[in-house]
Amino acid sequence: MSLKVVGAGFGRTGTLSLKAALEKLGFGPCYHMMEVFPRPDHVAMWHQLAFGHSIDWDLIFRDFRATVDWPAARWWRELATHFPEAKVLLSVRDPESWYQSMSDTIYQAMKRLASDSVPEVVRVHNEMARKAILADTFDDRFEDKAHAIEVFKRHTQEVRDTIDTAGLLVFDVREGWTPLCRFLEVPVPGEPFPHLNDTESTQAMIRRMRESAQNPPRS
């Protein structure tokens, strides 16, 4: 299996909705931050990458056909190069509402250092997210709203400038199925587009991911 869709959009741009939509359209399983927590080996690989070491892209995505959200979006350039046949999907959102949503949800989980009492996988995941997202992406200045929004806008423009328009869709989940299906050349489903990215459901998802990390499935 090889990636067919590379998601370049930041977290809190409807990426959970996109994950569900892509899987409905046959581009699943779709990788998302929620897939990382229950896989300690993936947590270790992303941590390795965040701190300057290489990883095997084919290995980490061997069971997936698409990816959205962080941590993969941090390395969208590398993924687009490694999977040249994949289409790039840039999820976007109004910058002001994006910043508020980030502040209310995943930033709260990332900004606090993990205590010594948490499982090792939770500590390593926290270090990875803080390095890849807060440090590398936002220069440890996420609470500077103007700076964070400028980073968001600059990222959108960089993706637009880098990826050929034939292989890029800049997409707001409020647009629904039509532009996404046209881009991926698949029929439009006869059901509503999923909308799963509200603040309350994301907070619940973060709690579930932490619980799954503390109780990983036995191999």
N, C-alpha and C positions, 0 to 999 in steps of 0.2 A: 504494500500500500504506500502511496506517495501523496504528499499534500497537493490538493487541487486549488485550495483557497488559502491565502496568507492574509490574516487580519492585521492591519497596521494601525487601527484605532486605539486610542487610550482607553483604559477602563472607565466605566461610567458614561459610555457613549452608546448604551443599549447593547452591550456585548452579550449579556445573558440572553436577551431576546434573539439576537443574531445567532447564537449557538443553537437555540431551539429551531429557528427558521432554517438554518443550513442543514440540520439533521433531518428536518421534515422534507427538504428538497433532495435528499440523497447524498449530501456531502458530510456524512457523519461516519464515525464519531467526530465531534468537533472539540478541539482542545480549548481550554479556558482555565483560568486560575483555579476554579473549583475542581479541576482534574488533577491538580498538583498535590494538594494536601494529602489525599489518601494513598499517594505513591511516594514513600520515603526515598526510593531510588531517584525519582524525578526531582524531588526537593534537593537532593545532594548534587545532581547534575546542574540544575539552575544556579545553585549556590556557587558551584565551581566556575560556571560561566561568568557570573556576576563579579567574581573576584579575579578575573583575568585569565582563566584557563579555557581551553577549547573543549567542546563536547561533540558528540556524534549526532548530528541532526536527524539522520535516518533512524537511529536507534530510538531517540526520544519520541519521534512522531511515527514510529512504525505501525501503530494501530489506529492512526488518525488520518482523516482526509482533509481536514480544515483546521484552522486555528484562529481564535479571536482573543482579545483581551491581553493583559499582562499575564505572565512575564514575556510571552513570545513577542508581543508588540514592541518590546524594547529592542529586539533584534530583527525588525522587519526587513532592513536592508540585506542582512546576511541570509535570511530565509528566502527572500525574493531571488537572490543570486543562486542559492543552493537548489531551489526548486523553480527553475526558469519557466516551466510550463504552467506553473500555478498563476491564477489570477489574484490580484491584490485588491482587498476590500478595505477601504478606509472609512470607518464609522465616525461620524461627526455629530456635533450637538451645539446648541447655543452656548458660547463660552461661559457666560455668567451662570446659567443653570448647571452646566457641567461642574464648575468650581464649587458651587454650593453642594451639589450631590456628592462630590469627592470629599468635601470637608465633613459631611454628615455621616459618611459610611466608611470607605476603606482607609481613608487617612487616619481615622480614629484607631483602626486596628494596627496600622503600620507605625504610627509615631512613637508608641511606647516600646521601650526595650523589653524583651521577654525576660521574665524572672528566672532565677536558677531552678525554681521548683517545677517548671513546665517540662514536658517531654523534649528530648533532644531535637526531634524532627520539627517541633514548633519553634524552638529557638533558631534553628538553621533556616527555616522558612522566613522567619521575621528578619533575620540578617540579610537574606537574599533580597527580600522585597524592599527593605530600607535602602540597600545599596543600589539596586537596579532602578528603582522608581524614585525614591526621595532624593538620593544623592546624585545619581548619574543623569536622571531626567530633569529634575527640578532644582539641582544644585543646592540641596538642603535648604531651599527657600520657599517651600510650598505655602507657608503661612503668609507670605508676601503675595497677596492676591494678584496684583498687577503683573508681577513676574511670572506666576504660575499660568495666568491666562495668556501672556505673551509666548511662553513655551508651548502651550497648546496650539496657538495660532501658527507659530513657526513650524511646528511638527506637521500640521496639515499642509502647509505650503511646500515643505521639503518632500513630502510624499508625492504631491502633485507634480513637482519639478523633476522627480527622479523616475517615476514609473510611466511608461508609455501609456497614452490615453486608451489605447485599444485593450490593455490588460488591467485597467484601473476603474473601480467604481467608488466614487465619493458618495456615501450613503447615510441618510438620516432615517432611523427606523420608523419615523412617522410617515415616511413615504410608502410603507407597506410592500406588498409582494412584487408589484409590477416592475420597477427598475431592477430589483435584485434578480428576479427570474429572467428578465431580458438579458442581463449581464451574464448569467450562468447558463443561458440557453436551455431552460427547463420550463415546463408548464406551470401556470399559476395554480396553487392549490385552492380547493373549494372550501376554505375555512379561514377565519380571521388570522391576521398576522399576530404572532405571539408578542405580548408586552409583559415582560417579567423583570424589568429593571427599576421598579420603584424602590424608594429608600427602605421601606419596611421589609420587603422581601430580600433585599440585599443584606440587610443586617441579620436577618434570619439565616441566610446562606452562609455568612461568615461564621455564625455560631455552629452551624452544621459541619462546616469544613474543619473547624478547630476540634470538634468532637470526633470526627472521623480520623483526624491526625493522631489523636490520643488513643484511638482504638482501631488501628489499621487492620484490614482483613488478613487472615492467615493464609499463607501460600501453601 
